[in-house]
Amino acid sequence: MGALSTVSLAIDGGSPVRGPENPLPAVFPRDIPAAARPLVNEVLDSGFTVNMTGRFERLFAEACGMRHALCVCNCTTALHAATAAYRLGPGDDVVVSGVTDFGSVSCILWQGARPVFADVDPTTGNMTAAALAAALTPNTKAVIVVHFWGLVCDLAPILEVARAHDLTVIEDCCQTPLATYRGRPVGSLGDCGCYSFDGEKHLSTDVGGALVSDDGDLIERARRFAIARGGVPEPGYGRRHVELGQNYSYSQMNAAVGIAQLETLPAQNARRRERAALLTRLVSDIPGVHGPPVLPHTEPIYWLYFLRFDLAQFRVGLDELAAALTAEGLPGGTARYYLVPDSHTFLENRDLSHVPNAVGLLNSAYRWPWTDRYTEADVADMAGMVRKVAAAYRR
């Protein structure tokens, strides 16, 4: 057993690296650009007759490198609109990552299709082409590729597998707006991309989401399902409902904020990327601790930052490490609840034997929300917290 650190951990009564009097910057309250106010006033002055949502849809589609966008009330509904527009339903299998959140799975279930969970890269938590191939069944019709944490999947080989099997590719970009793969925005490489504008996300309009695609017919089918409630106008009659749809409408006021946020997002993403790269460098010499790896041809944007611990090198488990890091001022926790299907207790099949890499990663990962507000000094303190806790608990 190695020598124990002589520095007392905060969880044991010592002084934290960052205490309540000097906390790390938080995601909230969000910074709302001044440019949002005249746009909001324009909506109010028009009595809700201005098409601010349409304006935002055009600008967001352009930023994502796509021709069309449909704004809805969140990313969960954007994913549902996509699966509905692609006519996925009973008898169809849809492959989705074993590391994701509710919306990537619920959209499949609401359509009566069956989710099939693919394993992930054990260091990034993102789906791989090999995992996709292993998860295919004779009934697979689509794959939902989740760019998790703000990291970017290796899309080229995934797309090669998908095209070889004639699969629809839906990119879940909830955590990666304007991240890039080989110079192109994610969401523009598959058949469509889905995004979140919720309060804690990179581009925040309090609530909201969007579906983007080059396929105008797809967007119109999604609009009919998600906005028109499955209805179509008929002269002399009014509206006929030709399918079961929803009302997932997006607000003009939110769109006004979105237009302003879209102007500031690239610079914010750059700061997130720079500070995350700095932290990864600062912890790279700590034995048993690993920052998130980044594919060389991608630009991630870090919604969450995570550290992987080689637990064999420590005297305690992940929960004890997490509690100690939190006590030092690092506001995060374990990542286990992102493990699907374990976190979705209503699923009929919760077998984890097909996702061993996902299980291993999430049983060894500590994560916390990442913000562009972090300074270099903040990042240095984070590295100091990790170094202190790792030294105290090392075998």
PALUM-93524 format. One record per residue (C-alpha): residue number from 0; residue in one letter; x, y, z. Coordinates in pm, whole numbers, plus 50000, padded with zeros to 5 digits. Example, Ala and Ser with C-alpha at 12.3 -4.5 7.8 and 13.67 -1.06 7.14 Angstrom:
2
{zaza 0 "A" {51230 49550 50780}}
{zaza 1 "S" {51367 49894 50714}}
//
This chain:
395
{zaza 0 "M" {50000 50000 50000}}
{zaza 1 "G" {50132 50344 49905}}
{zaza 2 "A" {50191 50624 50155}}
{zaza 3 "L" {49876 50815 50246}}
{zaza 4 "S" {49847 51188 50183}}
{zaza 5 "T" {49917 51408 50486}}
{zaza 6 "V" {49664 51665 50362}}
{zaza 7 "S" {49328 51625 50535}}
{zaza 8 "L" {49035 51591 50299}}
{zaza 9 "A" {48739 51824 50340}}
{zaza 10 "I" {48514 51524 50389}}
{zaza 11 "D" {48729 51437 50694}}
{zaza 12 "G" {48718 51787 50839}}
{zaza 13 "G" {48996 51953 50641}}
{zaza 14 "S" {48970 52272 50439}}
{zaza 15 "P" {48815 52235 50092}}
{zaza 16 "V" {48995 52361 49785}}
{zaza 17 "R" {48686 52573 49709}}
{zaza 18 "G" {48442 52634 49994}}
{zaza 19 "P" {48097 52796 50006}}
{zaza 20 "E" {48257 53141 50025}}
{zaza 21 "N" {48436 53086 49692}}
{zaza 22 "P" {48241 52832 49485}}
{zaza 23 "L" {48319 52740 49129}}
{zaza 24 "P" {48109 52922 48869}}
{zaza 25 "A" {47774 52755 48799}}
{zaza 26 "V" {47562 52716 48488}}
{zaza 27 "F" {47286 52926 48645}}
{zaza 28 "P" {47187 53202 48633}}
{zaza 29 "R" {47218 53201 48257}}
{zaza 30 "D" {47364 53501 48075}}
{zaza 31 "I" {47100 53637 47837}}
{zaza 32 "P" {47247 53853 47559}}
{zaza 33 "A" {47125 54211 47543}}
{zaza 34 "A" {47024 54145 47181}}
{zaza 35 "A" {46738 53926 47310}}
{zaza 36 "R" {46545 54219 47455}}
{zaza 37 "P" {46457 54407 47134}}
{zaza 38 "L" {46364 54074 46973}}
{zaza 39 "V" {46131 53991 47262}}
{zaza 40 "N" {45983 54340 47238}}
{zaza 41 "E" {45926 54284 46866}}
{zaza 42 "V" {45715 53980 46950}}
{zaza 43 "L" {45520 54171 47214}}
{zaza 44 "D" {45472 54480 46999}}
{zaza 45 "S" {45337 54263 46716}}
{zaza 46 "G" {45077 54103 46942}}
{zaza 47 "F" {45225 53762 46858}}
{zaza 48 "T" {45178 53811 46484}}
{zaza 49 "V" {45548 53821 46393}}
{zaza 50 "N" {45693 53485 46286}}
{zaza 51 "M" {45993 53486 46519}}
{zaza 52 "T" {45993 53107 46535}}
{zaza 53 "G" {46026 53082 46159}}
{zaza 54 "R" {46312 53331 46168}}
{zaza 55 "F" {46492 53127 46432}}
{zaza 56 "E" {46431 52805 46240}}
{zaza 57 "R" {46600 52950 45930}}
{zaza 58 "L" {46899 53080 46126}}
{zaza 59 "F" {46942 52761 46326}}
{zaza 60 "A" {46921 52538 46019}}
{zaza 61 "E" {47187 52749 45851}}
{zaza 62 "A" {47414 52731 46156}}
{zaza 63 "C" {47378 52351 46156}}
{zaza 64 "G" {47461 52324 45788}}
{zaza 65 "M" {47110 52209 45694}}
{zaza 66 "R" {46831 52347 45477}}
{zaza 67 "H" {46537 52311 45713}}
{zaza 68 "A" {46456 52320 46084}}
{zaza 69 "L" {46147 52264 46295}}
{zaza 70 "C" {46136 52410 46645}}
{zaza 71 "V" {45944 52218 46912}}
{zaza 72 "C" {45913 52235 47290}}
{zaza 73 "N" {46220 52022 47377}}
{zaza 74 "C" {46462 51764 47237}}
{zaza 75 "T" {46249 51473 47360}}
{zaza 76 "T" {45969 51592 47134}}
{zaza 77 "A" {46211 51662 46848}}
{zaza 78 "L" {46320 51298 46865}}
{zaza 79 "H" {45956 51187 46880}}
{zaza 80 "A" {45873 51402 46577}}
{zaza 81 "A" {46163 51244 46389}}
{zaza 82 "T" {46066 50885 46467}}
{zaza 83 "A" {45704 50961 46378}}
{zaza 84 "A" {45798 51134 46053}}
{zaza 85 "Y" {46010 50835 45952}}
{zaza 86 "R" {45705 50611 46014}}
{zaza 87 "L" {45884 50393 46268}}
{zaza 88 "G" {45638 50169 46448}}
{zaza 89 "P" {45540 49823 46572}}
{zaza 90 "G" {45766 49551 46438}}
{zaza 91 "D" {46058 49791 46387}}
{zaza 92 "D" {46379 49780 46588}}
{zaza 93 "V" {46576 50099 46653}}
{zaza 94 "V" {46934 50081 46779}}
{zaza 95 "V" {47023 50340 47043}}
{zaza 96 "S" {47320 50393 47271}}
{zaza 97 "G" {47335 50222 47608}}
{zaza 98 "V" {47456 50554 47752}}
{zaza 99 "T" {47193 50823 47706}}
{zaza 100 "D" {46893 50988 47866}}
{zaza 101 "F" {46515 50952 47851}}
{zaza 102 "G" {46433 51121 47518}}
{zaza 103 "S" {46652 50892 47305}}
{zaza 104 "V" {46450 50593 47426}}
{zaza 105 "S" {46099 50729 47483}}
{zaza 106 "C" {46064 50842 47120}}
{zaza 107 "I" {46107 50479 47010}}
{zaza 108 "L" {45860 50345 47264}}
{zaza 109 "W" {45592 50605 47192}}
{zaza 110 "Q" {45592 50485 46830}}
{zaza 111 "G" {45549 50123 46936}}
{zaza 112 "A" {45893 50028 46806}}
{zaza 113 "R" {46154 49836 47006}}
{zaza 114 "P" {46478 49991 47135}}
{zaza 115 "V" {46788 49776 47098}}
{zaza 116 "F" {47078 49900 47307}}
{zaza 117 "A" {47426 49919 47159}}
{zaza 118 "D" {47738 49919 47371}}
{zaza 119 "V" {47981 50211 47373}}
{zaza 120 "D" {48346 50293 47355}}
{zaza 121 "P" {48475 50226 47710}}
{zaza 122 "T" {48658 50560 47725}}
{zaza 123 "T" {48413 50802 47559}}
{zaza 124 "G" {48071 50653 47635}}
{zaza 125 "N" {47966 50698 47272}}
{zaza 126 "M" {47835 50434 47032}}
{zaza 127 "T" {48084 50277 46791}}
{zaza 128 "A" {48038 50125 46447}}
{zaza 129 "A" {48127 49781 46580}}
{zaza 130 "A" {47867 49814 46856}}
{zaza 131 "L" {47604 49922 46605}}
{zaza 132 "A" {47681 49624 46382}}
{zaza 133 "A" {47657 49388 46680}}
{zaza 134 "A" {47316 49528 46777}}
{zaza 135 "L" {47151 49488 46437}}
{zaza 136 "T" {46854 49256 46398}}
{zaza 137 "P" {46653 49154 46089}}
{zaza 138 "N" {46397 49418 46191}}
{zaza 139 "T" {46635 49712 46244}}
{zaza 140 "K" {46508 50017 46059}}
{zaza 141 "A" {46696 50306 46222}}
{zaza 142 "V" {46971 50408 46460}}
{zaza 143 "I" {46973 50700 46703}}
{zaza 144 "V" {47335 50812 46735}}
{zaza 145 "V" {47381 50999 47064}}
{zaza 146 "H" {47667 51249 47094}}
{zaza 147 "F" {47686 51222 47470}}
{zaza 148 "W" {47860 51445 47728}}
{zaza 149 "G" {47926 51699 47449}}
{zaza 150 "L" {48171 51458 47285}}
{zaza 151 "V" {48129 51358 46921}}
{zaza 152 "C" {48084 51003 46793}}
{zaza 153 "D" {48311 50868 46520}}
{zaza 154 "L" {48043 50910 46256}}
{zaza 155 "A" {48208 50795 45932}}
{zaza 156 "P" {48226 50423 46021}}
{zaza 157 "I" {47884 50439 46190}}
{zaza 158 "L" {47733 50586 45875}}
{zaza 159 "E" {47905 50320 45665}}
{zaza 160 "V" {47736 50043 45866}}
{zaza 161 "A" {47403 50226 45859}}
{zaza 162 "R" {47408 50282 45483}}
{zaza 163 "A" {47508 49921 45419}}
{zaza 164 "H" {47190 49813 45600}}
{zaza 165 "D" {46965 50091 45467}}
{zaza 166 "L" {46908 50241 45811}}
{zaza 167 "T" {46769 50584 45889}}
{zaza 168 "V" {47026 50776 46096}}
{zaza 169 "I" {46890 51017 46358}}
{zaza 170 "E" {47159 51218 46537}}
{zaza 171 "D" {47074 51308 46897}}
{zaza 172 "C" {47266 51635 46934}}
{zaza 173 "C" {47096 51737 47258}}
{zaza 174 "Q" {47439 51806 47413}}
{zaza 175 "T" {47637 51910 47103}}
{zaza 176 "P" {47494 52216 46918}}
{zaza 177 "L" {47757 52330 46664}}
{zaza 178 "A" {48012 52065 46766}}
{zaza 179 "T" {48184 51939 46452}}
{zaza 180 "Y" {48297 51617 46288}}
{zaza 181 "R" {48559 51658 46016}}
{zaza 182 "G" {48465 52022 45980}}
{zaza 183 "R" {48089 51969 45956}}
{zaza 184 "P" {47835 52041 46231}}
{zaza 185 "V" {47701 51729 46396}}
{zaza 186 "G" {47340 51671 46304}}
{zaza 187 "S" {47421 51736 45940}}
{zaza 188 "L" {47584 51401 45863}}
{zaza 189 "G" {47295 51164 45928}}
{zaza 190 "D" {46942 51198 45791}}
{zaza 191 "C" {46840 51447 46058}}
{zaza 192 "G" {46961 51599 46384}}
{zaza 193 "C" {46774 51674 46707}}
{zaza 194 "Y" {46870 51946 46956}}
{zaza 195 "S" {46779 52081 47299}}
{zaza 196 "F" {46738 52445 47401}}
{zaza 197 "D" {46647 52368 47763}}
{zaza 198 "G" {46760 52588 48050}}
{zaza 199 "E" {47089 52411 48125}}
{zaza 200 "K" {47194 52345 47765}}
{zaza 201 "H" {47452 52531 47556}}
{zaza 202 "L" {47197 52731 47357}}
{zaza 203 "S" {46930 52799 47617}}
{zaza 204 "T" {46584 52944 47559}}
{zaza 205 "D" {46455 52809 47892}}
{zaza 206 "V" {46272 52527 47712}}
{zaza 207 "G" {46280 52413 47352}}
{zaza 208 "G" {46431 52192 47089}}
{zaza 209 "A" {46465 52150 46715}}
{zaza 210 "L" {46478 51895 46437}}
{zaza 211 "V" {46700 51978 46136}}
{zaza 212 "S" {46730 51808 45799}}
{zaza 213 "D" {46799 51867 45433}}
{zaza 214 "D" {46479 51675 45357}}
{zaza 215 "G" {46197 51927 45331}}
{zaza 216 "D" {45933 51655 45306}}
{zaza 217 "L" {46055 51501 45632}}
{zaza 218 "I" {46030 51837 45808}}
{zaza 219 "E" {45677 51890 45681}}
{zaza 220 "R" {45571 51543 45800}}
{zaza 221 "A" {45726 51622 46136}}
{zaza 222 "R" {45551 51960 46144}}
{zaza 223 "R" {45215 51799 46072}}
{zaza 224 "F" {45272 51546 46350}}
{zaza 225 "A" {45427 51776 46611}}
{zaza 226 "I" {45261 52113 46548}}
{zaza 227 "A" {44939 52050 46353}}
{zaza 228 "R" {44842 51748 46568}}
{zaza 229 "G" {44820 51532 46261}}
{zaza 230 "G" {44586 51776 46089}}
{zaza 231 "V" {44573 51908 45733}}
{zaza 232 "P" {44359 52200 45611}}
{zaza 233 "E" {44070 52125 45376}}
{zaza 234 "P" {43895 52406 45187}}
{zaza 235 "G" {43532 52439 45287}}
{zaza 236 "Y" {43575 52209 45584}}
{zaza 237 "G" {43851 52334 45810}}
{zaza 238 "R" {44097 52075 45935}}
{zaza 239 "R" {44097 51699 45903}}
{zaza 240 "H" {44320 51488 46125}}
{zaza 241 "V" {44478 51224 45904}}
{zaza 242 "E" {44699 51075 46173}}
{zaza 243 "L" {44743 51079 46549}}
{zaza 244 "G" {44962 51380 46621}}
{zaza 245 "Q" {45078 51601 46905}}
{zaza 246 "N" {45097 51968 47002}}
{zaza 247 "Y" {45469 52024 47064}}
{zaza 248 "S" {45464 52392 46970}}
{zaza 249 "Y" {45751 52630 47040}}
{zaza 250 "S" {45703 52985 47165}}
{zaza 251 "Q" {45777 53303 46969}}
{zaza 252 "M" {45928 53447 47289}}
{zaza 253 "N" {46165 53154 47324}}
{zaza 254 "A" {46262 53191 46960}}
{zaza 255 "A" {46356 53555 47020}}
{zaza 256 "V" {46594 53448 47295}}
{zaza 257 "G" {46726 53171 47073}}
{zaza 258 "I" {46822 53410 46794}}
{zaza 259 "A" {47026 53617 47039}}
{zaza 260 "Q" {47184 53309 47199}}
{zaza 261 "L" {47281 53173 46858}}
{zaza 262 "E" {47504 53478 46807}}
{zaza 263 "T" {47701 53411 47126}}
{zaza 264 "L" {47713 53030 47106}}
{zaza 265 "P" {48030 52988 46893}}
{zaza 266 "A" {48245 53192 47133}}
{zaza 267 "Q" {48096 53012 47433}}
{zaza 268 "N" {48166 52676 47274}}
{zaza 269 "A" {48526 52777 47212}}
{zaza 270 "R" {48575 52871 47577}}
{zaza 271 "R" {48421 52543 47692}}
{zaza 272 "R" {48656 52352 47464}}
{zaza 273 "E" {48966 52545 47571}}
{zaza 274 "R" {48902 52508 47943}}
{zaza 275 "A" {48816 52138 47913}}
{zaza 276 "A" {49134 52071 47717}}
{zaza 277 "L" {49330 52250 47990}}
{zaza 278 "L" {49179 52034 48264}}
{zaza 279 "T" {49248 51717 48069}}
{zaza 280 "R" {49613 51821 48041}}
{zaza 281 "L" {49637 51909 48412}}
{zaza 282 "V" {49508 51571 48529}}
{zaza 283 "S" {49692 51366 48268}}
{zaza 284 "D" {49984 51290 48504}}
{zaza 285 "I" {49762 51168 48792}}
{zaza 286 "P" {49787 50787 48799}}
{zaza 287 "G" {49452 50615 48768}}
{zaza 288 "V" {49265 50927 48654}}
{zaza 289 "H" {49164 50988 48293}}
{zaza 290 "G" {48993 51283 48130}}
{zaza 291 "P" {48760 51238 47832}}
{zaza 292 "P" {48946 51147 47511}}
{zaza 293 "V" {48871 51350 47200}}
{zaza 294 "L" {48875 51214 46846}}
{zaza 295 "P" {49138 51409 46647}}
{zaza 296 "H" {48891 51510 46373}}
{zaza 297 "T" {48621 51640 46609}}
{zaza 298 "E" {48547 51957 46801}}
{zaza 299 "P" {48348 51866 47113}}
{zaza 300 "I" {48172 52125 47328}}
{zaza 301 "Y" {48140 51957 47671}}
{zaza 302 "W" {47795 51971 47822}}
{zaza 303 "L" {47931 51750 48099}}
{zaza 304 "Y" {48294 51689 48183}}
{zaza 305 "F" {48380 51350 48326}}
{zaza 306 "L" {48676 51174 48483}}
{zaza 307 "R" {48729 50799 48470}}
{zaza 308 "F" {48895 50636 48769}}
{zaza 309 "D" {49093 50313 48754}}
{zaza 310 "L" {48939 50189 49077}}
{zaza 311 "A" {49201 49917 49120}}
{zaza 312 "Q" {49448 50194 49206}}
{zaza 313 "F" {49238 50332 49495}}
{zaza 314 "R" {49143 50208 49841}}
{zaza 315 "V" {48780 50317 49802}}
{zaza 316 "G" {48507 50288 49543}}
{zaza 317 "L" {48350 50541 49312}}
{zaza 318 "D" {48090 50661 49563}}
{zaza 319 "E" {48357 50749 49819}}
{zaza 320 "L" {48569 50924 49557}}
{zaza 321 "A" {48263 51117 49440}}
{zaza 322 "A" {48170 51226 49792}}
{zaza 323 "A" {48524 51345 49857}}
{zaza 324 "L" {48541 51543 49533}}
{zaza 325 "T" {48206 51705 49605}}
{zaza 326 "A" {48327 51805 49951}}
{zaza 327 "E" {48633 51970 49795}}
{zaza 328 "G" {48402 52191 49586}}
{zaza 329 "L" {48358 51996 49263}}
{zaza 330 "P" {47978 52002 49213}}
{zaza 331 "G" {47903 51671 49045}}
{zaza 332 "G" {47838 51307 49111}}
{zaza 333 "T" {47840 50962 48956}}
{zaza 334 "A" {47705 50906 48607}}
{zaza 335 "R" {47524 50578 48668}}
{zaza 336 "Y" {47172 50694 48594}}
{zaza 337 "Y" {47266 50743 48229}}
{zaza 338 "L" {47298 50364 48198}}
{zaza 339 "V" {47011 50242 47984}}
{zaza 340 "P" {46822 50013 48020}}
{zaza 341 "D" {46902 49993 48391}}
{zaza 342 "S" {46779 50348 48457}}
{zaza 343 "H" {46449 50286 48274}}
{zaza 344 "T" {46270 50050 48509}}
{zaza 345 "F" {45956 50027 48294}}
{zaza 346 "L" {46140 49845 48013}}
{zaza 347 "E" {46057 49479 47963}}
{zaza 348 "N" {46417 49382 47891}}
{zaza 349 "R" {46676 49538 48119}}
{zaza 350 "D" {46956 49295 48039}}
{zaza 351 "L" {47295 49466 48075}}
{zaza 352 "S" {47504 49179 47940}}
{zaza 353 "H" {47505 49338 47594}}
{zaza 354 "V" {47649 49669 47718}}
{zaza 355 "P" {47950 49575 47934}}
{zaza 356 "N" {48153 49880 47831}}
{zaza 357 "A" {47868 50111 47929}}
{zaza 358 "V" {47842 49941 48267}}
{zaza 359 "G" {48217 49964 48326}}
{zaza 360 "L" {48243 50329 48227}}
{zaza 361 "L" {47949 50454 48430}}
{zaza 362 "N" {48063 50259 48735}}
{zaza 363 "S" {48394 50444 48725}}
{zaza 364 "A" {48301 50796 48608}}
{zaza 365 "Y" {48251 51121 48800}}
{zaza 366 "R" {48082 51399 48604}}
{zaza 367 "W" {47972 51756 48651}}
{zaza 368 "P" {47809 52034 48444}}
{zaza 369 "W" {48058 52230 48234}}
{zaza 370 "T" {48031 52603 48172}}
{zaza 371 "D" {48212 52861 47964}}
{zaza 372 "R" {48237 53075 48280}}
{zaza 373 "Y" {48532 52874 48412}}
{zaza 374 "T" {48862 53065 48426}}
{zaza 375 "E" {49206 52909 48406}}
{zaza 376 "A" {49231 52952 48783}}
{zaza 377 "D" {48904 52763 48830}}
{zaza 378 "V" {49035 52480 48617}}
{zaza 379 "A" {49361 52470 48812}}
{zaza 380 "D" {49160 52437 49133}}
{zaza 381 "M" {48958 52152 48985}}
{zaza 382 "A" {49278 51969 48901}}
{zaza 383 "G" {49397 52037 49255}}
{zaza 384 "M" {49081 51879 49396}}
{zaza 385 "V" {49130 51566 49187}}
{zaza 386 "R" {49498 51543 49275}}
{zaza 387 "K" {49424 51584 49647}}
{zaza 388 "V" {49153 51318 49657}}
{zaza 389 "A" {49349 51074 49440}}
{zaza 390 "A" {49655 51106 49661}}
{zaza 391 "A" {49454 51054 49980}}
{zaza 392 "Y" {49287 50736 49859}}
{zaza 393 "R" {49564 50580 49654}}
{zaza 394 "R" {49659 50222 49741}}
//
